[in-house]
Amino acid sequence: MQAQWLIDTINEYIDSNDEMSADGDGDLSHIKPLLKIELAQELLSACIDLCKEAADERNDVHAKAYIVDHLRVYLDNQHGLLDRSFNLEKWIDQIRNEDKNDDEDSSL
């Protein structure tokens, strides 16, 4: 996989950056998955932009319909009503809601 170096670099950064800890104790284990998913969402957005530019340059409506539009479904809910599939935005919201509920439960 050609992008493995990027994945390894991201994981090393997240593992080594204690200042990113939300609670200041240096333990990122509870937010690492969310950081990874948010970054994946940003990378997918860049991928979509590049694919759209290439499709536009080639006037390739087939690629726009079957690659660009399909990728948008997985990015967020801002694609209109193409699909109601589980996507990165819904996953991020789900994790945030679970974390919020865990915080509320622990304060009781």
Wavefront OBJ file of the C-alpha trace (Angstrom):
o trace
v 0.000 0.000 0.000
v 1.570 3.281 -1.086
v -0.194 5.356 1.579
v 1.025 3.197 4.461
v 3.742 5.770 5.272
v 1.025 8.383 5.758
v -0.993 6.119 8.043
v 2.139 5.257 10.047
v 3.070 8.940 10.375
v -0.420 9.860 11.569
v -0.448 7.049 14.134
v 3.013 8.024 15.400
v 1.924 11.658 15.719
v -1.230 10.785 17.624
v 0.654 8.349 19.869
v 3.442 10.796 20.678
v 1.526 14.052 21.082
v 0.538 14.251 24.742
v -0.561 17.901 24.469
v -3.628 16.797 22.501
v -5.074 15.088 25.544
v -8.482 16.510 26.384
v -8.147 15.820 30.099
v -4.500 16.812 30.465
v -3.343 13.482 31.889
v -1.526 12.445 28.715
v -3.889 9.563 27.984
v -5.265 9.848 24.460
v -6.761 6.378 24.272
v -10.338 7.632 24.494
v -9.972 10.252 21.735
v -7.572 8.495 19.340
v -10.331 6.780 17.346
v -12.231 10.044 16.935
v -9.088 11.882 15.797
v -8.407 9.151 13.247
v -11.948 9.237 11.874
v -11.967 13.044 11.659
v -8.669 12.951 9.789
v -9.988 10.227 7.488
v -12.952 12.482 6.758
v -10.593 15.333 5.792
v -8.514 13.023 3.603
v -11.633 11.666 1.907
v -12.765 15.222 1.240
v -9.439 15.941 -0.463
v -9.755 12.691 -2.447
v -13.221 13.690 -3.627
v -11.971 17.133 -4.681
v -9.107 15.610 -6.677
v -11.376 13.060 -8.355
v -13.937 15.741 -9.196
v -11.259 17.972 -10.708
v -9.968 15.085 -12.818
v -13.482 14.135 -13.929
v -14.257 17.764 -14.799
v -11.020 18.101 -16.780
v -11.927 14.987 -18.766
v -15.656 15.802 -18.956
v -16.244 12.346 -17.522
v -19.830 12.274 -16.271
v -19.575 8.534 -15.651
v -16.720 9.015 -13.147
v -18.561 11.890 -11.460
v -21.703 9.809 -11.065
v -20.152 6.513 -10.025
v -17.030 7.572 -8.150
v -17.325 11.169 -6.945
v -20.980 10.986 -5.936
v -20.545 7.594 -4.290
v -17.586 8.862 -2.249
v -19.615 11.890 -1.116
v -22.135 9.569 0.485
v -19.424 8.229 2.799
v -18.100 11.699 3.672
v -21.080 13.408 5.303
v -24.764 14.205 4.979
v -24.231 17.191 2.652
v -24.737 15.196 -0.542
v -28.455 15.725 -0.848
v -30.536 12.594 -0.849
v -28.170 10.351 -2.782
v -28.209 7.805 0.004
v -28.865 7.513 3.713
v -25.970 5.144 4.385
v -23.911 5.210 7.530
v -21.066 7.628 6.830
v -18.104 9.300 8.523
v -20.161 12.232 9.824
v -22.694 9.881 11.418
v -19.879 7.796 12.922
v -18.216 10.892 14.412
v -21.548 12.022 15.868
v -22.148 8.544 17.284
v -18.764 8.512 19.043
v -19.232 12.042 20.402
v -22.676 11.122 21.733
v -21.308 7.956 23.354
v -18.474 9.944 24.944
v -20.946 12.582 26.127
v -23.170 9.909 27.665
v -20.140 8.285 29.333
v -19.134 11.666 30.797
v -22.660 12.243 32.109
v -22.781 8.760 33.618
v -19.432 9.190 35.350
v -20.507 12.505 36.915
v -23.491 10.896 38.661
l 1 2 3 4 5 6 7 8 9 10 11 12 13 14 15 16 17 18 19 20 21 22 23 24 25 26 27 28 29 30 31 32 33 34 35 36 37 38 39 40 41 42 43 44 45 46 47 48 49 50 51 52 53 54 55 56 57 58 59 60 61 62 63 64 65 66 67 68 69 70 71 72 73 74 75 76 77 78 79 80 81 82 83 84 85 86 87 88 89 90 91 92 93 94 95 96 97 98 99 100 101 102 103 104 105 106 107 108
